[in-house]
């Protein structure tokens, strides 16, 4: 197994899980009536994704270009992914829809996770 897959398998699986859960019919998911919880969940999911990616990209040595400007690359990629998932919900599901506030929560989580990666880097000497 190359070092990229070794250190990024969790982030790849997490990315797939996000897509599967976000494209599931809404009726198959638990109902949450608290608006803040929904946005906090979006924030947390993308914070975790950004952290997993940051760790994996810094540890791997297969694609050396991923180790440079990692913060901005992950921020752009995770934010774009979150926005794309929201668009896919609108286009490919009957009862899930694009929500700008969800996309903003996704991006905010990606920002927080990207910057938390800096602390992770210092703590773990990546």
C-alpha positions in Angstrom: 0.0 0.0 0.0 1.5 3.3 -1.0 1.9 6.0 1.7 -0.9 8.2 0.2 -3.5 5.5 0.7 -2.1 4.4 4.0 -2.5 7.8 5.5 -5.6 9.0 3.7 -7.8 5.9 3.8 -9.8 7.4 6.7 -10.4 10.7 4.9 -11.5 8.9 1.8 -13.9 6.7 3.7 -15.2 9.8 5.6 -15.7 11.6 2.3 -17.8 8.7 0.9 -19.8 8.5 4.1 -20.7 12.2 3.9 -21.9 11.7 0.3 -24.0 8.6 1.2 -25.6 10.2 4.2 -26.3 13.4 2.4 -27.9 11.7 -0.6 -30.1 9.4 1.5 -33.8 10.2 1.5 -34.6 12.5 4.3 -37.2 10.1 5.6 -34.5 7.5 6.3 -32.6 9.9 8.6 -33.5 10.8 12.2 -35.5 14.0 12.4 -33.9 16.9 14.2 -36.1 19.9 14.9 -33.3 22.0 16.4 -31.9 24.2 13.6 -28.7 24.8 15.5 -28.0 21.1 15.8 -28.3 20.6 12.1 -25.8 23.4 11.3 -23.4 22.2 14.1 -23.5 18.7 12.6 -22.5 20.1 9.2 -19.8 22.1 10.8 -18.4 19.1 12.7 -18.6 16.7 9.8 -16.4 19.0 7.6 -14.1 19.9 10.5 -13.3 16.2 10.9 -12.9 15.8 7.1 -10.4 18.7 6.9 -8.5 17.4 9.9 -8.3 13.9 8.5 -7.1 15.3 5.1 -4.5 17.5 6.7 -3.1 14.7 8.7 -3.0 12.3 5.7 -1.6 14.8 3.3 1.2 15.8 5.7 2.1 12.2 6.6 2.2 10.8 3.1 5.1 11.1 0.8 3.6 9.8 -2.4 2.3 13.1 -3.8 4.9 15.6 -2.5 2.9 18.6 -3.9 0.1 17.9 -1.4 2.6 18.7 1.4 3.0 22.2 0.2 0.3 24.9 0.7 -1.7 22.1 2.4 -3.9 24.5 4.4 -5.3 26.4 1.4 -5.6 23.3 -0.8 -7.7 21.5 1.9 -9.8 24.6 2.6 -10.7 25.0 -1.1 -11.3 21.3 -1.7 -13.4 20.6 1.4 -15.5 23.8 0.9 -16.0 23.0 -2.8 -17.0 19.4 -1.9 -19.5 20.6 0.7 -21.0 23.0 -1.8 -21.2 20.3 -4.5 -22.9 17.9 -2.1 -25.5 20.5 -1.4 -26.1 20.9 -5.1 -26.3 17.1 -5.5 -29.0 17.0 -2.8 -31.0 19.4 -4.9 -30.5 17.6 -8.2 -30.6 13.9 -7.2 -32.9 13.6 -4.2 -36.7 14.1 -4.0 -36.9 15.4 -0.4 -33.5 17.0 0.2 -32.7 20.4 -1.1 -29.8 22.8 -1.5 -29.4 25.0 1.6 -27.0 27.9 1.5 -26.7 27.9 5.3 -25.7 24.2 5.3 -23.1 25.0 2.6 -21.8 27.9 4.8 -21.7 25.6 7.9 -19.7 23.1 5.8 -17.2 25.7 4.7 -17.0 27.1 8.3 -16.2 23.6 9.5 -13.6 23.2 6.8 -12.0 26.4 7.8 -11.9 25.4 11.5 -10.6 22.0 10.6 -7.9 23.4 8.3 -6.6 25.7 11.0 -6.9 23.0 13.6 -4.5 21.1 11.3 -1.9 23.7 12.1 -2.1 22.8 15.8 -2.1 19.1 14.9 1.0 19.7 12.9 2.8 21.3 15.8 1.6 18.8 18.3 2.4 15.7 16.2 5.5 17.2 14.5 4.1 16.5 11.0 
